[in-house]
Amino acid sequence: MEAILKIQKWGNGLGINIPSVVANDLSLKEGLYVRVQKNRNGINIEPKKTIASYNLTDMLNEITDNNIHHCIETGKPLGNELW
């Protein structure tokens, strides 16, 4: 199925309204997370697992050089912590 959709301002971003026939065909439901990826010809939108459905291996496989954060120093212990 192909549809021409109008991009509209939603808060500080932009959004589209997915037609119900497309949403039903892809089992899209309110609250579902989607991954949006830019490609050469435009964007790709696909359903994304929720955090609750990940296991540790899945989450570790998502770490890349681009999204890993550095250690954050929080200072010296203030109580009886063992460091």
N, CA, C and O atoms as a Tinker XYZ file with bonds, in Angstrom:
   332  protein
     1  N      0.833000   -1.180000    0.000000    73     2
     2  CA     0.000000    0.000000    0.000000    64     1     3
     3  C      0.874000    1.238000    0.000000    63     2     4     5
     4  O      1.925000    1.259000    0.641000    81     3
     5  N      0.461000    2.245000   -0.695000    73     3     6
     6  CA     1.164000    3.523000   -0.718000    64     5     7
     7  C      0.178000    4.620000   -0.370000    63     6     8     9
     8  O     -0.976000    4.579000   -0.796000    81     7
     9  N      0.623000    5.601000    0.401000    73     7    10
    10  CA    -0.237000    6.725000    0.775000    64     9    11
    11  C      0.576000    8.005000    0.718000    63    10    12    13
    12  O      1.774000    7.997000    0.999000    81    11
    13  N     -0.060000    9.086000    0.362000    73    11    14
    14  CA     0.563000   10.408000    0.409000    64    13    15
    15  C      0.098000   11.036000    1.717000    63    14    16    17
    16  O     -1.097000   11.241000    1.925000    81    15
    17  N      1.050000   11.341000    2.598000    73    15    18
    18  CA     0.730000   11.870000    3.913000    64    17    19
    19  C      1.310000   13.267000    4.077000    63    18    20    21
    20  O      2.385000   13.562000    3.556000    81    19
    21  N      0.606000   14.118000    4.793000    73    19    22
    22  CA     1.064000   15.474000    5.056000    64    21    23
    23  C      1.805000   15.509000    6.389000    63    22    24    25
    24  O      1.289000   15.046000    7.406000    81    23
    25  N      3.004000   16.054000    6.379000    73    23    26
    26  CA     3.776000   16.226000    7.615000    64    25    27
    27  C      3.220000   17.442000    8.343000    63    26    28    29
    28  O      3.033000   18.502000    7.746000    81    27
    29  N      2.956000   17.281000    9.643000    73    27    30
    30  CA     2.394000   18.359000   10.442000    64    29    31
    31  C      3.251000   18.603000   11.670000    63    30    32    33
    32  O      3.941000   17.703000   12.149000    81    31
    33  N      3.202000   19.820000   12.171000    73    31    34
    34  CA     3.945000   20.170000   13.383000    64    33    35
    35  C      3.243000   19.544000   14.587000    63    34    36    37
    36  O      2.036000   19.709000   14.765000    81    35
    37  N      4.005000   18.826000   15.408000    73    35    38
    38  CA     3.520000   18.241000   16.649000    64    37    39
    39  C      4.482000   18.673000   17.743000    63    38    40    41
    40  O      5.600000   18.161000   17.813000    81    39
    41  N      4.081000   19.588000   18.584000    73    39    42
    42  CA     4.983000   20.105000   19.621000    64    41    43
    43  C      6.189000   20.748000   18.980000    63    42    44    45
    44  O      6.048000   21.621000   18.123000    81    43
    45  N      7.391000   20.322000   19.389000    73    43    46
    46  CA     8.624000   20.860000   18.814000    64    45    47
    47  C      9.102000   20.046000   17.626000    63    46    48    49
    48  O     10.136000   20.363000   17.038000    81    47
    49  N      8.369000   19.003000   17.262000    73    47    50
    50  CA     8.789000   18.131000   16.168000    64    49    51
    51  C      7.779000   18.116000   15.043000    63    50    52    53
    52  O      6.907000   18.980000   14.947000    81    51
    53  N      7.917000   17.118000   14.199000    73    51    54
    54  CA     7.020000   16.914000   13.072000    64    53    55
    55  C      6.449000   15.508000   13.152000    63    54    56    57
    56  O      7.082000   14.614000   13.715000    81    55
    57  N      5.267000   15.304000   12.598000    73    55    58
    58  CA     4.669000   13.978000   12.645000    64    57    59
    59  C      3.789000   13.712000   11.437000    63    58    60    61
    60  O      3.436000   14.621000   10.685000    81    59
    61  N      3.444000   12.439000   11.271000    73    59    62
    62  CA     2.501000   12.019000   10.248000    64    61    63
    63  C      1.438000   11.167000   10.916000    63    62    64    65
    64  O      1.681000   10.578000   11.970000    81    63
    65  N      0.280000   11.099000   10.320000    73    63    66
    66  CA    -0.800000   10.258000   10.801000    64    65    67
    67  C     -0.800000    8.999000    9.944000    63    66    68    69
    68  O     -1.028000    9.072000    8.737000    81    67
    69  N     -0.546000    7.844000   10.559000    73    67    70
    70  CA    -0.483000    6.579000    9.828000    64    69    71
    71  C     -1.914000    6.087000    9.606000    63    70    72    73
    72  O     -2.659000    5.914000   10.570000    81    71
    73  N     -2.305000    5.861000    8.356000    73    71    74
    74  CA    -3.659000    5.383000    8.086000    64    73    75
    75  C     -3.945000    4.067000    8.815000    63    74    76    77
    76  O     -3.055000    3.230000    8.962000    81    75
    77  N     -5.192000    3.886000    9.273000    73    75    78
    78  CA    -5.538000    2.703000   10.057000    64    77    79
    79  C     -5.311000    1.411000    9.284000    63    78    80    81
    80  O     -4.933000    0.405000    9.884000    81    79
    81  N     -5.528000    1.408000    7.981000    73    79    82
    82  CA    -5.316000    0.190000    7.205000    64    81    83
    83  C     -3.844000   -0.242000    7.265000    63    82    84    85
    84  O     -3.550000   -1.437000    7.320000    81    83
    85  N     -2.935000    0.714000    7.255000    73    83    86
    86  CA    -1.505000    0.407000    7.355000    64    85    87
    87  C     -1.177000   -0.034000    8.779000    63    86    88    89
    88  O     -0.477000   -1.027000    8.979000    81    87
    89  N     -1.682000    0.701000    9.767000    73    87    90
    90  CA    -1.427000    0.364000   11.171000    64    89    91
    91  C     -1.928000   -1.042000   11.490000    63    90    92    93
    92  O     -1.233000   -1.816000   12.148000    81    91
    93  N     -3.116000   -1.367000   11.032000    73    91    94
    94  CA    -3.679000   -2.698000   11.297000    64    93    95
    95  C     -2.866000   -3.790000   10.606000    63    94    96    97
    96  O     -2.609000   -4.842000   11.192000    81    95
    97  N     -2.464000   -3.541000    9.371000    73    95    98
    98  CA    -1.702000   -4.530000    8.616000    64    97    99
    99  C     -0.354000   -4.828000    9.270000    63    98   100   101
   100  O      0.137000   -5.954000    9.201000    81    99
   101  N      0.242000   -3.819000    9.903000    73    99   102
   102  CA     1.557000   -3.982000   10.539000    64   101   103
   103  C      1.458000   -4.199000   12.047000    63   102   104   105
   104  O      2.478000   -4.235000   12.735000    81   103
   105  N      0.244000   -4.344000   12.563000    73   103   106
   106  CA     0.003000   -4.533000   14.006000    64   105   107
   107  C      0.579000   -3.381000   14.827000    63   106   108   109
   108  O      1.120000   -3.599000   15.911000    81   107
   109  N      0.464000   -2.162000   14.312000    73   107   110
   110  CA     0.918000   -0.977000   15.050000    64   109   111
   111  C     -0.190000   -0.559000   16.000000    63   110   112   113
   112  O     -1.363000   -0.522000   15.629000    81   111
   113  N      0.194000   -0.245000   17.233000    73   111   114
   114  CA    -0.777000    0.159000   18.239000    64   113   115
   115  C     -0.252000    1.382000   18.985000    63   114   116   117
   116  O      0.951000    1.639000   19.014000    81   115
   117  N     -1.161000    2.120000   19.576000    73   115   118
   118  CA    -0.778000    3.285000   20.365000    64   117   119
   119  C      0.195000    2.862000   21.456000    63   118   120   121
   120  O     -0.021000    1.850000   22.123000    81   119
   121  N      1.258000    3.626000   21.641000    73   119   122
   122  CA     2.257000    3.347000   22.663000    64   121   123
   123  C      3.413000    2.495000   22.182000    63   122   124   125
   124  O      4.423000    2.378000   22.876000    81   123
   125  N      3.281000    1.893000   20.997000    73   123   126
   126  CA     4.369000    1.087000   20.436000    64   125   127
   127  C      5.525000    1.999000   20.041000    63   126   128   129
   128  O      5.301000    3.092000   19.521000    81   127
   129  N      6.731000    1.570000   20.276000    73   127   130
   130  CA     7.902000    2.321000   19.855000    64   129   131
   131  C      8.290000    1.913000   18.444000    63   130   132   133
   132  O      8.145000    0.751000   18.064000    81   131
   133  N      8.779000    2.864000   17.674000    73   131   134
   134  CA     9.268000    2.584000   16.332000    64   133   135
   135  C     10.676000    3.137000   16.195000    63   134   136   137
   136  O     11.047000    4.103000   16.862000    81   135
   137  N     11.447000    2.515000   15.328000    73   135   138
   138  CA    12.784000    3.000000   15.000000    64   137   139
   139  C     12.677000    3.755000   13.678000    63   138   140   141
   140  O     12.113000    3.241000   12.711000    81   139
   141  N     13.215000    4.968000   13.635000    73   139   142
   142  CA    13.232000    5.766000   12.415000    64   141   143
   143  C     14.680000    5.873000   11.970000    63   142   144   145
   144  O     15.532000    6.358000   12.715000    81   143
   145  N     14.956000    5.423000   10.762000    73   143   146
   146  CA    16.307000    5.462000   10.221000    64   145   147
   147  C     16.315000    6.224000    8.905000    63   146   148   149
   148  O     15.469000    6.005000    8.038000    81   147
   149  N     17.274000    7.113000    8.772000    73   147   150
   150  CA    17.456000    7.841000    7.519000    64   149   151
   151  C     18.214000    6.949000    6.552000    63   150   152   153
   152  O     19.170000    6.278000    6.940000    81   151
   153  N     17.794000    6.938000    5.301000    73   151   154
   154  CA    18.541000    6.218000    4.277000    64   153   155
   155  C     18.736000    7.126000    3.073000    63   154   156   157
   156  O     18.356000    8.296000    3.126000    81   155
   157  N     19.309000    6.628000    2.004000    73   155   158
   158  CA    19.582000    7.462000    0.829000    64   157   159
   159  C     18.330000    8.087000    0.225000    63   158   160   161
   160  O     18.364000    9.219000   -0.258000    81   159
   161  N     17.238000    7.353000    0.256000    73   159   162
   162  CA    16.024000    7.806000   -0.421000    64   161   163
   163  C     14.999000    8.462000    0.493000    63   162   164   165
   164  O     14.005000    8.999000    0.004000    81   163
   165  N     15.205000    8.434000    1.775000    73   163   166
   166  CA    14.233000    9.009000    2.702000    64   165   167
   167  C     14.387000    8.430000    4.083000    63   166   168   169
   168  O     15.484000    8.426000    4.641000    81   167
   169  N     13.288000    7.937000    4.646000    73   167   170
   170  CA    13.327000    7.357000    5.982000    64   169   171
   171  C     12.659000    5.987000    5.978000    63   170   172   173
   172  O     11.807000    5.696000    5.138000    81   171
   173  N     13.057000    5.166000    6.921000    73   171   174
   174  CA    12.456000    3.859000    7.143000    64   173   175
   175  C     11.917000    3.856000    8.573000    63   174   176   177
   176  O     12.621000    4.254000    9.502000    81   175
   177  N     10.682000    3.412000    8.752000    73   175   178
   178  CA    10.061000    3.332000   10.076000    64   177   179
   179  C      9.691000    1.873000   10.315000    63   178   180   181
   180  O      8.976000    1.268000    9.515000    81   179
   181  N     10.177000    1.312000   11.415000    73   179   182
   182  CA     9.843000   -0.079000   11.718000    64   181   183
   183  C      9.572000   -0.238000   13.205000    63   182   184   185
   184  O     10.160000    0.479000   14.015000    81   183
   185  N      8.690000   -1.166000   13.583000    73   183   186
   186  CA     8.389000   -1.392000   15.002000    64   185   187
   187  C      9.661000   -1.747000   15.774000    63   186   188   189
   188  O     10.542000   -2.431000   15.254000    81   187
   189  N      9.744000   -1.283000   16.997000    73   187   190
   190  CA    10.904000   -1.517000   17.862000    64   189   191
   191  C     10.442000   -2.203000   19.133000    63   190   192   193
   192  O      9.395000   -1.860000   19.683000    81   191
   193  N     11.212000   -3.164000   19.596000    73   191   194
   194  CA    10.888000   -3.816000   20.868000    64   193   195
   195  C     10.902000   -2.786000   21.989000    63   194   196   197
   196  O     11.637000   -1.801000   21.927000    81   195
   197  N     10.093000   -3.017000   23.003000    73   195   198
   198  CA    10.143000   -2.173000   24.192000    64   197   199
   199  C     11.285000   -2.660000   25.080000    63   198   200   201
   200  O     11.747000   -3.793000   24.943000    81   199
   201  N     11.726000   -1.821000   25.964000    73   199   202
   202  CA    12.820000   -2.165000   26.872000    64   201   203
   203  C     12.491000   -3.450000   27.639000    63   202   204   205
   204  O     13.374000   -4.276000   27.870000    81   203
   205  N     11.235000   -3.618000   28.030000    73   203   206
   206  CA    10.850000   -4.789000   28.819000    64   205   207
   207  C     11.042000   -6.090000   28.048000    63   206   208   209
   208  O     11.182000   -7.150000   28.659000    81   207
   209  N     11.050000   -6.031000   26.721000    73   207   210
   210  CA    11.170000   -7.261000   25.947000    64   209   211
   211  C     12.611000   -7.570000   25.546000    63   210   212   213
   212  O     12.860000   -8.563000   24.862000    81   211
   213  N     13.565000   -6.730000   25.964000    73   211   214
   214  CA    14.974000   -6.987000   25.673000    64   213   215
   215  C     15.585000   -7.901000   26.727000    63   214   216   217
   216  O     15.127000   -7.951000   27.869000    81   215
   217  N     16.606000   -8.610000   26.331000    73   215   218
   218  CA    17.417000   -9.294000   27.321000    64   217   219
   219  C     18.797000   -8.632000   27.293000    63   218   220   221
   220  O     19.068000   -7.803000   26.425000    81   219
   221  N     19.646000   -8.985000   28.216000    73   219   222
   222  CA    20.939000   -8.324000   28.339000    64   221   223
   223  C     21.756000   -8.424000   27.055000    63   222   224   225
   224  O     22.392000   -7.446000   26.662000    81   223
   225  N     21.754000   -9.564000   26.399000    73   223   226
   226  CA    22.518000   -9.734000   25.158000    64   225   227
   227  C     22.014000   -8.776000   24.080000    63   226   228   229
   228  O     22.815000   -8.155000   23.381000    81   227
   229  N     20.687000   -8.651000   23.939000    73   227   230
   230  CA    20.114000   -7.715000   22.968000    64   229   231
   231  C     20.585000   -6.294000   23.248000    63   230   232   233
   232  O     20.993000   -5.575000   22.336000    81   231
   233  N     20.525000   -5.892000   24.525000    73   231   234
   234  CA    20.902000   -4.524000   24.880000    64   233   235
   235  C     22.388000   -4.279000   24.637000    63   234   236   237
   236  O     22.755000   -3.223000   24.123000    81   235
   237  N     23.242000   -5.222000   24.992000    73   235   238
   238  CA    24.676000   -5.050000   24.773000    64   237   239
   239  C     25.011000   -4.977000   23.290000    63   238   240   241
   240  O     25.943000   -4.274000   22.900000    81   239
   241  N     24.257000   -5.700000   22.453000    73   239   242
   242  CA    24.485000   -5.670000   21.013000    64   241   243
   243  C     24.122000   -4.323000   20.393000    63   242   244   245
   244  O     24.554000   -4.020000   19.281000    81   243
   245  N     23.329000   -3.507000   21.105000    73   243   246
   246  CA    22.939000   -2.187000   20.609000    64   245   247
   247  C     24.019000   -1.131000   20.871000    63   246   248   249
   248  O     23.936000   -0.033000   20.320000    81   247
   249  N     25.033000   -1.431000   21.700000    73   247   250
   250  CA    26.080000   -0.459000   22.025000    64   249   251
   251  C     27.032000   -0.320000   20.847000    63   250   252   253
   252  O     27.536000   -1.309000   20.314000    81   251
   253  N     27.266000    0.918000   20.454000    73   251   254
   254  CA    28.213000    1.215000   19.373000    64   253   255
   255  C     29.167000    2.304000   19.834000    63   254   256   257
   256  O     28.964000    2.904000   20.890000    81   255
   257  N     30.199000    2.560000   19.055000    73   255   258
   258  CA    31.120000    3.658000   19.373000    64   257   259
   259  C     30.398000    4.999000   19.367000    63   258   260   261
   260  O     30.835000    5.932000   20.041000    81   259
   261  N     29.304000    5.116000   18.622000    73   259   262
   262  CA    28.573000    6.382000   18.526000    64   261   263
   263  C     27.630000    6.635000   19.689000    63   262   264   265
   264  O     27.295000    7.789000   19.957000    81   263
   265  N     27.185000    5.581000   20.399000    73   263   266
   266  CA    26.212000    5.818000   21.464000    64   265   267
   267  C     26.721000    5.462000   22.867000    63   266   268   269
   268  O     25.990000    5.632000   23.843000    81   267
   269  N     27.938000    4.979000   22.979000    73   267   270
   270  CA    28.464000    4.626000   24.301000    64   269   271
   271  C     28.863000    5.906000   25.042000    63   270   272   273
   272  O     29.409000    6.829000   24.436000    81   271
   273  N     28.598000    5.962000   26.320000    73   271   274
   274  CA    28.971000    7.147000   27.092000    64   273   275
   275  C     30.231000    6.863000   27.898000    63   274   276   277
   276  O     30.603000    5.712000   28.129000    81   275
   277  N     30.862000    7.924000   28.309000    73   275   278
   278  CA    32.087000    7.812000   29.099000    64   277   279
   279  C     31.734000    7.746000   30.579000    63   278   280   281
   280  O     30.629000    8.115000   30.976000    81   279
   281  N     32.667000    7.278000   31.387000    73   279   282
   282  CA    32.456000    7.218000   32.832000    64   281   283
   283  C     32.212000    8.618000   33.374000    63   282   284   285
   284  O     32.786000    9.591000   32.885000    81   283
   285  N     31.368000    8.713000   34.376000    73   283   286
   286  CA    31.057000    9.989000   35.006000    64   285   287
   287  C     31.581000    9.940000   36.427000    63   286   288   289
   288  O     31.193000    9.065000   37.201000    81   287
   289  N     32.457000   10.868000   36.780000    73   287   290
   290  CA    33.017000   10.947000   38.129000    64   289   291
   291  C     32.026000   11.673000   39.015000    63   290   292   293
   292  O     31.602000   12.783000   38.693000    81   291
   293  N     31.653000   11.063000   40.124000    73   291   294
   294  CA    30.677000   11.671000   41.025000    64   293   295
   295  C     31.299000   12.213000   42.316000    63   294   296   297
   296  O     30.581000   12.686000   43.197000    81   295
   297  N     32.607000   12.147000   42.429000    73   295   298
   298  CA    33.258000   12.672000   43.609000    64   297   299
   299  C     33.596000   11.596000   44.628000    63   298   300   301
   300  O     33.401000   10.405000   44.385000    81   299
   301  N     34.101000   12.032000   45.762000    73   299   302
   302  CA    34.502000   11.108000   46.827000    64   301   303
   303  C     33.270000   10.579000   47.561000    63   302   304   305
   304  O     32.222000   11.225000   47.565000    81   303
   305  N     33.397000    9.392000   48.189000    73   303   306
   306  CA    32.288000    8.864000   48.988000    64   305   307
   307  C     31.923000    9.823000   50.107000    63   306   308   309
   308  O     32.799000   10.463000   50.688000    81   307
   309  N     30.633000    9.927000   50.416000    73   307   310
   310  CA    30.174000   10.840000   51.460000    64   309   311
   311  C     29.769000   10.104000   52.731000    63   310   312   313
   312  O     29.660000   10.717000   53.794000    81   311
   313  N     29.545000    8.801000   52.633000    73   311   314
   314  CA    29.097000    8.039000   53.785000    64   313   315
   315  C     30.011000    6.859000   54.023000    63   314   316   317
   316  O     31.232000    7.011000   54.053000    81   315
   317  N     29.437000    5.702000   54.190000    73   315   318
   318  CA    30.204000    4.504000   54.475000    64   317   319
   319  C     30.364000    3.593000   53.258000    63   318   320   321
   320  O     30.566000    2.387000   53.394000    81   319
   321  N     30.269000    4.198000   52.046000    73   319   322
   322  CA    30.398000    3.386000   50.848000    64   321   323
   323  C     31.786000    2.769000   50.773000    63   322   324   325
   324  O     32.762000    3.368000   51.225000    81   323
   325  N     31.874000    1.583000   50.207000    73   323   326
   326  CA    33.160000    0.942000   49.986000    64   325   327
   327  C     33.507000    1.064000   48.517000    63   326   328   329
   328  O     32.824000    0.480000   47.676000    81   327
   329  N     34.538000    1.798000   48.191000    73   327   330
   330  CA    34.941000    1.984000   46.787000    64   329   331
   331  C     36.227000    1.310000   46.586000    63   330   332
   332  O     36.768000    1.328000   45.480000    81   331
